Amino acid sequence: MADGRKKIAVFYYVVRDGNGIGRVTRARLQHLCELYDFTVFATEFDNPRPDRIRWIRVPCILRPGLIAIVCFRIVASAIYLWHRFIGGGRFDLVQSTDASFGLGQIDIADAHFCHRYYVQRVPGAMRPTGLREIANITGKVLSAIYERRIYRKARRVIVPSDGLSRELISVYGVDPARITVVAPPVNSAFHESDDSERHNARRQLGLSDTDTALLLVSAGDFGRKGLAPLLEAMADPSLAQVKLIVVGGLPGPRYSRLVRAMKLQDRVSFCGRHKSIEGFFWAADAFILPSRYEVFPAVTIEAACSGLPLITTHLNGVEEYAVDGITGFTIKECAAQAITDAIRQFLLLPHESRLEMGRNAHNAVRGYGMDRFVNSWNCVYSQSVSAGNRDAISGSETHWANRNPGAAPTNSKGYPATRG
């Protein structure tokens, strides 16, 4: 390289803000493109710096996802081989995001899910209720096959949370010395509302002063997010004053039928996708996520930044900062009764205690910012060496600062924890 910059090939389906993993990938490219020469192999790419980042389009069908899983890998491999051996393109590092590419030696595997752990060990994961769920599960099983090879052979594996690290070690036998935790950045624009912002946000959603509003944000996959048991919990007479706001994906026939069957039409609102969701945070009294499985739900941190107490199951990427009874309440399992119990605990709190819990959540997530994310990835790239030279420098130390630099690590009871 004449200019001394490493040339890095990055593979992922969709790199744009509307996609969770794509948004994180785009942010990394945007902030590090002055230091590295990136070539992005993607079907869709909202390129923030066309002058510095090269896009090689991978023509692929993205819907349904099951087809995309196979199509992208085949087409991307063909294009990469052409580019590598006929087009004369050479790369110092090859990075596969979410196991979307697995041809040859992968220098950096940017992991965002453990599909084998999900299908084998998460209760209810293999109980589909419709054609969409069947296709979704089939896609996860297929992804698990790809993941095993990629994550075991990659010279370095980057994960967003401690929980995903444990899963990759457990189900795929990934060498812990090759895993580094780098938490994604969270939008710093989210903030606690003032009285005027909250009043206006609640008025727009038709909420009265006596309503207790819970907010669920999800782009879809409502089966994994626990929407069905949450709706069942909402039908409990003891939660009659509670209203649920669902932002993100639309409900589909199954959940629309559940809402009607449980007579929740006046208490459950599906608001669809929105480019700006700050107002929903300001209108809500608490954020709820009774999910069966997560890797790093950034929206939970955004809710905490907005001053909302967190009512969640025990989740990867949330366990680092959530403390039961301090930042919110832990739902013991993704089941209607457990969700009802957690919401009841929240309802028993006086107004000031709810506000204090929201402040605790806000303070617990300080530090999940862009600067630390960019610096961590700069270290990953600068320390990684491609297969053509020598083994990559190990990412053996997983620093707390990469996960939650704004607070001291705690154990499951919220007390300071030591790390060996």
N, C-alpha and C positions, 0 to 999 in steps of 0.2 A: 504493500500500500504506500503510494507516494506521499500521501498526507498523514500517514500513521494511524488513521482511524480504522477500527475493526469493521469488517463488513458482516452484517448479521441478517440472516434470512428468518423471517417470522411468519408462521403459518397459523391462520385461524379463519373461520367461515366469514364472520361479519365483524368488521372493526368500525364501530360507530357508537354514538352515545346511547342509542335506543336499545343496545344490547349490553347486559351487565358485564360480561367478560370482555366484550368488545370495547366498552367504555374505558375499562382499566387499561387495556392494551393500547388504545389510542392515546390516553394520557401519558403513558410511559414513552411512546414514540415521540410525541410532541415535545416533551421536556428533555429528551436525550438525543434528539436528532442532530444537534450541533457537535456532539461528541462521537457519534457512531453513524456509519452509513447503513441505514435500514432498507431492506427490500421486503415488502409485504406481499405474501401470497394469500389473497382473499377473494371471495366472491363479491363482497360489498366492502367499500372502504371510504369513509369520510376523511380524506387526507388533510390533516391540519397544516402540512408543510410540503406541498408538491415540489417545491424547489430543493428540498433536502431528503425527502422520503420517496422511494420508488415503489410504485404499485404494479404488480403483475396479476392481472385478473384471472381468477380461476372460475370459468363458467360452470355453474353447478345449480341444480335444483335444490332450493333450501326448504321447501315444504312439500310433503311432510318431512319432519326431522329424521325419520328412519331412513329415507332415501338420501338425505344430505350426508348422513354419517358415512355411507358407502361411496356415494358419488364424489364427494370432496376429496377423499383419500386417493381414489383412483386418478382423478383428473389432476390434482395437485402433484401427485407423484410423476405423472407423465410430463407435465409442464416443467417441473423441477429438473428432471433428467435431460429434457431438451435444452433448458437454459444452462445446465451444468456442463454438458458434454458437446453440444452443438453451438450454443450461443456463447460459450466461453466464460460463463459467469462462475466465479469462485467465491466462497464465503468462508470467513474465519469461524463463524458460529452458526449453527442451525438450531432454531428454537421452535418447538412444537407446543402450541397452546391448547390445553384441554385435550391432549392426545389426538389432535386433528390431523397429524402427519406423523408417519412412522417409518419412512424409507431410510434405510441405512442407519448410521450412527447419529443419534440425537445428542447434541451437546447440552442443551437446556430444555427440560420439560417443565412447562408452566402449568401446574396441576390445579384444577378448580373443582374436582369432584372425584369420588371413589365409587364407581358404579358397581363394582363387585361387592363392596361392603353394603351398599344400599340394597341390592337385590337379595343378598343372603342374610343380612342381619337386622334390617329395619322392619319392625312389625307392620304388616299390612302392605308392604311394598309390592308383593307379588299377588295381590288380590284385585285384579282389574274389574271395573264396573261398566266398561263400555269399550267400543272400538278404539277411541282415542287413547284410553289408558293401556289397552293391549299393545298398540303401536309404540307408546311411550316406554313401556316395560321392555319390549323387544329391542328398542333402540339402546336402552341401558345395558341389556345383556350383551349386545353386540359391541358396545363401547368398552365393556369390561374386558373383552377379548383383546382389543387393541391396547388398552391401558397396560395390561400385565407386561407385555414386552417392552413398551416404551418407557414405563416408569422404572422397571428393573434394569434396563440397559442404559438409560440416560446418564450422562456424566454428572449432571447436577439437576436436582429436582427442587423447584420453588413452589411453596404452598402458602396459602393465605392465613392458615390457622394451625394451632397445635393439634387440634382434633383431626384434621386431615392428615397431618404427619403421622399420627398414631395409626390411622387406618391404613395408609400405604405400607407402613412397616408390618402391620398385622396380616393383611390379606395378600399382599404382593411380595413381601419379603424384601422391600427396598432397604438398602443400607442406610441407617440413620445418619452416617457421616456425610452422605451426599444430599441431605435435605436441609433447606434453609427456609425459615418462615419470614415472609415479607407481607405485612398486612396491606391491602389496597388502600388508596386514599379515599377520604370521605369529603363530600362537598362542604366546604367551610361556610357556604352561604346560609346554611340552615342555622336558625337562632331562635331563642325563646321569644314568644310574641309579647307585645304590650297589650294593654286592655282593649285598645281600639282595634288592633289587628285580630284579636281573638273574637271580639264581639261581631265584627264584620264577617269573619270566616264562618262563624256559627249561624249567623243570620242567612247567609247564602245557602247553607245546607239545610235550613229549616229546623235547626235545633233550638229547643227552649232552654231556659236557665235551669230547669230541673232535670233535663236529660243528661245521662252519663254516656258519652260517646267513646266507643272503642274503634281504633283504626287498624285495618289490615291492609298492607300494601304488597301486592304480588303481581308480576307480569303474567302469571298463569300457573299451571301445574298445581291446581287447587287441591288435588288429592294428597300430594306430599305436604302441602301447607296446612292440612288439617281443617279445611273449611267445613266439611260435612259434620264432624263432631262439634265444631264451633257453632254451627247453626242449631244443632240439637241442644247444645247448652243454652243458647239464646232463648229457646222455647221454655226453659224452666221458669215457673211463675215467680221465683224469687229474684229474677233478673228483668222484671217487667219494665223497669225504668231505663234499661240499657238499650242503646242503639248502636248498630254496627255499620261502619262505613268501609267499603271495600274499594280500593283504588288499584288500577292496573288492568289485568285481563277481565274480559266479560264472563259472566257466569256459565253460559251454555245451558242446554236443556235440563241437564241433571240437577244443577243447583237452583235453577229457576223453579223446578218442580218441588224441590225440598222447601224452598221459601214459602211457596203457596200451601204445601201440605201442612206446614207448621204454623201457618197464619202469621208470618213475619213480614208481610209486604210493607207495613208501615214502620218497621223497625230495622230493616236491612236495606242499605242503598248500595247498588253497584254503580260506581261512577266512571268506570272505564279508564282509559289511558289519558294522562295529562303531562304536558311538557314541564309544567311547574306544579309541584305538589306541596309547597310550603304551607299553603292555606289549609290543607287537610290536617297537617300536624297542629296548626294553631287552633283549629276547631275541636280537636280531640282532647279527651281527658287522660287517655292512656293508649299505648301502642300494644297490640296483641299479635303474637305469632306462635300458634300451637303446632308448629311444624314437626313432622316426623324426622326430617333430616335437612341439615344445612351445612355449608362449608364456611362461608363468611357472609352473613346477611348484612350488607352495608346499610340497608334501609333501617335496620335496628339502631345503628349508630346515628343515623340522621335523625331518627325519632328522639334519641337521647340528647342530641345537640339542640333539639327544639324544646327540651325541657319536659319530655313525656316520661312517666314511669313505664317500665317494660314488663309485660306479662308474657312470658315465653316458656316453652319447654327448654330442657337442658340441651343447648345447641353448640356445635363447633362455631368458633368465632364470636360467640356471645359469652361463653364461660369465662373468657379472659377479663371481663369487666362487670358482669351482672352478678349481684349478690342478693339472694332471696331475702326479702324484707327490708332491704336498704335501697336498691335501685329499682325495685319492682317485686314481682312475685313469680316463682317458678312453678310451671304447670308440671305435675309429676309424670304425666304421660299424655299422649295425644288421644284422649278419650273424653267424651262429653262430661262425665261426672268430675273428672280432674280439672277440666277447663272451668266448669261451674264453680268448683271450690276456690280456684285461684281468683276468679272475678269477684266472688263474694268477699274474699279477704280485702280486695281493693275497695269495694263498696263500703266496707266498715270503717275505712279511714276517714277522719275529718278532712276538711278542705286544706287546711294548713299542712297536714301530714302528707297529703298527695303532692302539694307543691314542693315540699322538702324532698320527697322521693324523686321527683323530677329533677331537682337540682343535683341530687346525688348522682343520678344517671348522667346528667350533663358533665359533671366534674370527672366521672369515671372514664369518659371517652376522650378527654383532652389529649391531643397529640397525634390523632390519626390524620395527619395532614399530608399535603402533597410533597413538601420538602423532604420529609423523612422517607417517603415512598421512593422518590426519585434518587436520593442518595443511596438507598439500599440497593436499588437495581443497578446503579452505576458501579457499585462494588461487585455485584454479581457479574456484570459484563467485563469489568476490568480484570477480575481474578480468573475468569473462565478461559480455558485454552482448548482449542478444537482438537479433534481426533488426529489431525495431521501433525501435531506437535508432540504433546504429551498428555497424560491424564490431567483432567481439570483439577484445579486447586479445590480441595474439599470445602463444602459449606458446613463444616461440622458444628460450629457454634451457632445456636439459635438464641439471639439476644432478645431479652424482654423489650428493649427499646424498639425493635422492629414490630412488636405486636401492640404495645400500649405504652408509649413513652411518657404519657401524661400521668400515670399512676403507678404505684408500687404493685408488684404481683401479689396476688392473694390466693389462698387455698379455697376449697369448696365452702368453708365457713366464713370467708371474708377476712381472715387473719393473714398477716404478711407471710409469704411463702419463700423459702430459700430454694435456690436452683444449683444443682451440682455441676 
